[in-house]
Amino acid sequence: MNILYVSNKKKWGGIVSWMEKTALSLQKRGHKVWIFSHPDSEFTRKASDSLNLIPFRIGNENNPVILFKLIKFIKRNNIQVLVSNIKKESVICARAAKKMNIVHIRRIGNEKDLNHPAVQRLYKRSMVDVTITPCEDVITKVVGMHDFVGSSDFACIHNGRNPQSFSDKLVCLYKKEFSVPEDGLILGVLCQLVIPKNIPGIIRTFRNVLKTHPDTYLVVAGKGPEEDNIRKMIAEYDIKDRCLMIGFVKDTLKFSALTDIGILFSDIEGFSNSVVEFMSVGTPVICTDVGGQREIVRDGLNGFLVEPGDERALEQKILELLSDKSKLDSMGKRAFDNVKNEFSEDGMINKIEQLYQKKINKKGKIKR
């Protein structure tokens, strides 16, 4: 297959991570994959050198010059599948795909990605062959919100990571690499630093945890517009020696491996990459019961689910694990096994590969 991903995002996030992972995996399986990425994006600056990444600025999606360039690239490289995400890229990809009679696939992270008139017109005009979502929860919400789509317009393919085990020696090396103390237990947060992630709620909770577990650290990995506010909060609470902010982390599995408990306290979410990443290295998670998290987190078995904003419940679950090493270890083992059996990256790529091929065959564009 010849596949072209189009990303107009400037910030690194879930969809960008998904594009990078799936593109690299599909390349390893012998497919040809290109990615058009915004010239000024973090993706363009930090993506793997193994990717066929081409800086490409969409600008105005109604610009005929941009459409011409996209169509020219499709013709020259015999592209069979176009994959888009946000409004601008989806609109221009839909037009190019229709012109060339090739497959157009959207990948969305949550139900809000359909809340735009231009995007809704694409669906009404059948200019999206299928939309990939990371969880069933998104499909249920979208179908409930809009009468122009049905469940058959979507394919749920959960985010996946291949589980990995790390020796104590490697974990110590990673802690040194990220300047994380080797003593004490690590609570890890891995996300964009934006308001919906509710990092302040985690910090307030952690300050209370320190009263009974002063040997614990909170390590926050990520960047975003709330970074300065979060740093000020940490300084005001006088916990800078126990609450560390280490910035953007490219190798998320390394970070996940050095944590003892992963935390996601979002007010809204689709299906979190960080939850899968923590669990894939045997780290149990405590996360809010939003989006599709309950599709992977079995409350009380491989992690805990709490209600959004319930800092007291978050504190209780953290203390429960910190106070019971056997429960912490058993939950981590079940988390690892759950990813291995149901949420592996290999399984995710198998489903994506099959979906792409199915849609190509339906278009009658397969090259034998």
Residue pairs with C-beta under 8 A, 6 or more apart in sequence:
1 26
1 31
1 32
1 80
1 81
1 353
1 356
1 357
1 360
2 31
2 32
2 33
2 77
2 78
2 79
2 80
2 81
3 23
3 26
3 31
3 32
3 33
3 34
3 79
3 80
3 81
3 83
3 356
4 33
4 34
4 35
4 36
4 73
4 74
4 77
4 79
4 81
4 82
4 83
5 19
5 23
5 33
5 34
5 35
5 36
5 83
5 84
6 35
6 36
6 56
6 58
6 70
6 82
6 83
6 84
6 89
6 92
6 93
7 15
7 16
7 19
7 35
7 36
7 37
7 38
7 41
7 43
7 85
7 89
8 38
8 58
8 86
8 88
8 89
9 15
9 16
9 38
9 41
9 43
9 85
9 86
10 38
10 40
10 41
10 42
11 41
11 42
11 192
11 224
12 41
12 42
12 43
12 46
12 192
12 248
13 192
14 109
14 134
14 159
14 270
14 272
14 273
15 85
15 107
15 109
16 41
16 42
16 43
17 273
18 107
18 134
18 159
18 273
19 35
19 43
19 83
19 107
20 35
20 43
20 47
20 48
20 51
21 345
22 348
22 349
22 352
23 33
23 35
23 51
24 48
24 50
24 51
25 345
25 349
26 33
26 349
26 352
26 353
27 33
27 50
27 51
27 52
29 349
29 353
31 353
32 52
32 77
33 51
33 52
34 52
34 53
34 54
34 73
34 77
34 79
35 43
35 47
35 51
35 52
35 53
35 54
36 54
36 55
36 56
36 70
37 43
37 44
37 47
37 53
37 54
37 55
37 56
38 44
38 55
38 56
38 57
38 58
39 55
39 56
39 57
42 248
43 53
44 53
44 55
46 248
46 250
47 53
56 69
58 66
58 88
58 89
58 92
59 66
60 66
61 87
61 88
61 89
61 91
61 92
61 118
62 91
66 92
67 92
67 95
67 96
70 92
70 93
70 96
71 96
71 99
71 100
73 79
74 82
74 96
74 100
74 102
75 100
78 367
79 100
79 102
80 102
80 103
80 356
80 360
80 363
80 365
80 366
80 367
81 102
81 103
81 104
81 105
81 356
81 359
81 360
82 93
82 96
82 97
82 102
82 103
82 104
82 105
83 93
83 105
83 106
83 107
84 90
84 93
84 94
84 104
84 105
84 106
84 107
85 106
85 107
85 108
85 113
86 113
87 116
87 118
87 119
90 106
90 119
90 122
90 128
91 118
91 119
91 122
93 104
94 104
94 122
94 127
94 128
95 127
97 103
97 104
97 127
97 129
98 104
98 127
101 363
101 365
102 363
102 365
103 129
103 356
103 359
103 360
103 362
103 363
103 365
104 127
104 128
104 129
105 128
105 129
105 130
105 131
105 132
105 355
105 356
105 359
106 113
106 128
106 130
106 131
106 132
107 131
107 132
107 133
108 114
108 131
108 132
108 133
108 138
108 270
109 133
109 134
109 138
109 270
109 271
110 138
110 141
110 268
110 269
110 270
110 291
111 138
111 141
111 142
111 145
113 119
114 120
114 123
114 142
114 145
114 146
114 149
120 146
120 148
122 128
123 146
123 148
123 149
123 153
124 148
128 153
129 359
129 362
129 363
130 153
130 154
130 155
130 355
130 359
131 153
131 154
131 155
132 154
132 155
132 156
132 157
132 352
132 355
133 139
133 142
133 154
133 155
133 156
133 157
133 270
133 271
134 156
134 157
134 158
134 159
134 270
134 271
134 292
135 156
135 158
135 270
135 271
135 291
135 292
135 295
136 156
136 292
136 295
137 270
137 271
137 291
137 292
137 295
138 154
138 156
138 270
138 271
138 291
138 292
139 151
139 154
139 156
142 149
142 154
143 149
143 150
143 151
143 154
155 351
155 355
157 348
157 351
157 352
157 355
158 271
158 276
158 292
158 295
158 296
158 342
158 343
158 348
159 271
159 272
159 273
159 276
159 343
159 348
160 276
160 339
160 343
160 344
160 345
160 346
160 347
160 348
160 349
161 253
161 276
161 277
161 280
161 339
161 343
161 344
161 345
162 280
162 344
162 345
162 346
163 280
163 281
163 282
163 336
163 339
163 340
163 344
164 253
164 257
164 280
164 281
165 281
165 282
165 336
166 174
166 257
166 281
170 257
171 257
171 258
172 182
174 180
174 254
174 255
174 257
174 258
175 181
175 182
175 258
176 182
177 254
178 219
178 221
178 246
178 249
178 254
178 255
178 258
179 244
179 246
180 186
180 217
180 219
180 244
180 246
180 258
181 217
183 215
184 215
184 216
184 217
185 213
185 215
185 216
185 217
185 260
185 261
185 322
186 216
186 217
186 218
186 219
186 258
186 259
186 260
186 261
187 206
187 209
187 216
187 217
187 218
187 219
187 259
187 260
187 261
187 263
187 318
188 219
188 221
188 255
188 256
188 258
188 259
188 260
188 261
188 262
188 263
188 278
188 283
189 199
189 202
189 218
189 219
189 220
189 221
189 222
189 262
189 263
189 264
190 221
190 222
190 249
190 252
190 255
190 256
190 262
190 274
190 277
190 278
191 197
191 199
191 221
191 222
191 264
191 266
191 272
191 274
192 222
192 223
192 224
193 199
193 220
193 222
193 223
193 224
193 225
193 226
193 227
193 230
194 224
194 225
194 226
195 226
196 266
196 267
196 268
196 269
197 226
197 264
197 265
197 266
197 267
198 265
198 266
198 267
198 308
198 309
199 220
199 226
199 230
199 265
200 229
200 230
200 233
201 265
201 309
201 311
201 314
202 218
202 263
202 265
202 314
203 218
203 230
203 233
203 234
203 237
203 239
203 243
204 311
205 265
205 311
205 314
205 315
205 318
206 216
206 218
206 239
206 242
206 243
206 318
207 237
207 239
208 315
209 216
209 315
209 318
209 319
209 322
210 216
210 239
210 242
212 319
213 319
213 322
214 242
216 242
216 322
217 242
217 243
217 244
218 242
218 243
218 244
219 244
219 246
219 255
219 258
219 259
220 230
220 243
220 244
220 245
220 246
221 246
221 247
221 248
221 249
221 252
221 255
222 247
222 248
222 249
223 247
223 248
227 245
230 245
231 245
234 240
234 243
234 245
237 243
246 255
249 255
252 273
252 274
252 277
253 277
253 280
253 281
256 262
256 274
256 277
256 278
256 280
256 281
256 283
257 281
257 283
259 278
259 283
260 283
260 321
260 328
261 283
261 284
261 285
261 286
261 318
261 321
261 322
261 328
262 274
262 275
262 277
262 278
262 279
262 283
262 284
262 285
262 286
262 287
263 285
263 286
263 287
263 314
263 318
264 272
264 274
264 275
264 285
264 286
264 287
264 288
264 293
265 287
265 288
265 306
265 308
265 314
266 272
266 287
266 288
266 290
266 291
266 308
267 288
267 290
267 308
267 309
268 290
268 291
268 308
269 288
269 290
269 291
269 292
269 293
270 291
270 292
271 291
271 292
271 293
271 295
271 296
272 287
272 291
272 293
275 285
275 287
275 293
275 296
275 297
275 303
276 296
276 339
276 343
278 284
278 285
278 335
279 285
279 296
279 302
279 303
279 335
279 336
279 338
279 339
279 343
280 336
280 339
280 343
281 336
282 332
282 333
282 335
282 336
283 332
283 335
284 302
284 303
284 304
284 321
284 328
284 331
284 332
284 334
284 335
285 297
285 302
285 303
285 304
285 335
286 303
286 304
286 306
286 314
286 317
286 318
286 321
287 293
287 297
287 303
287 304
287 305
287 306
288 305
288 306
288 307
288 308
289 299
289 305
289 306
289 307
289 308
290 308
293 305
294 305
296 338
296 339
296 342
296 343
297 303
297 304
297 305
298 334
298 338
299 305
301 331
301 334
302 331
302 334
302 335
302 338
303 331
303 335
304 317
304 320
306 313
306 314
306 317
307 313
320 327
321 327
321 328
321 331
322 328
357 366
360 366
